[in-house]
Amino acid sequence: MYRFFYYTYYGDFMKVYIDIVMIINFMLDFILLLGVSIILKRNASIKRIIISSFIGGLSIIFLFVPMNSILLFLFKFIISIIMILIAFKYNSFRYTVVNILYLYILSIFLGGFLYFLNDQFCIKRKGLVFINNKFSISILFILIVSPIVIYLYIKQAKSMKNIYNNYKNITIYYNNKYIDYTGYIDTGNNLSYLGCNVILLDKRKMIFNIRKYLFIPLTTVSGSSIVKCFKPSKVIIEGCEIKKVLVGLIDNIGMDGVDVILNNNMGGLYD
């Protein structure tokens, strides 16, 4: 192994094995680039990701060369651009910027998590997470935990994306009044009546003075009931006017920030 003695702020020398550092950096870069490819659905080839990670692994050597903080930042930023271009090619400026942005987001997330673990569990800290009295155990732990952390982040990000894709801006008009609401597409709401899809409004958010109501049957997992509905003048969801719709009033939506439960049958009309 190639050893490098690094003078620390603590006044002593820290022994760093450059080849080990390069291997760790290569594997972490590979995990990050693979995560970017999965999240953004880039479908980048493993070969290009490996080559890009190898470039990132080699670049760690230059971080031991004395340079000021500005030059160090520029160097690392240029390396990240090169890595992105190698892994995902150049499609457009926006495409490349988004790739770089997500690389940094994942890096910050993973780096923050590893720093937390290092701060909590490292017996002897000397500035680098992999330098302590239990070198091999720490390295193994990092390489095992890192892909798990990225996997959990990707899974959670996809879950949140799917959830928030179901949120829609909705405006309900009645006579000369209108009000903006936050709607949510509920796959369980397929309620219709006389050819009209029914959306469900939290009655606490109701401001209209309705002259005539319709009463329609509603069946849920908790049983059957009667829902009081009215015919709005018009309903606009995400800028698209929806026709043949009724607004039903229910006691409580039960979802934070949601005023209206949208009908699942209407999804294709305004997506």
Secondary structure, DSSP 8 states (H G I E B T S, - for coil): --EEEEE-TTSSEEEEEHHHHHHHHHHHHHHHHHHHHHHHT----HHHHHHHHHHHHHHGGGGGS---HHHHHHHHHHHHHHHHHHHH--S-HHHHHHHHHHHHHHHHHHHHHHHHHHHHH-SS-SSSTT-STTHHHHHHHHHHHHHHHHHHHHHHHHHHHHHHHTEEEEEEEETTEEEEEEEEEETT---EETTEEEEEEEGGG-----S--EEEEEEETTEEEEEEEE--SEEEETTEEE-SEEEEEES---STT--EEEEGGGHHHH-
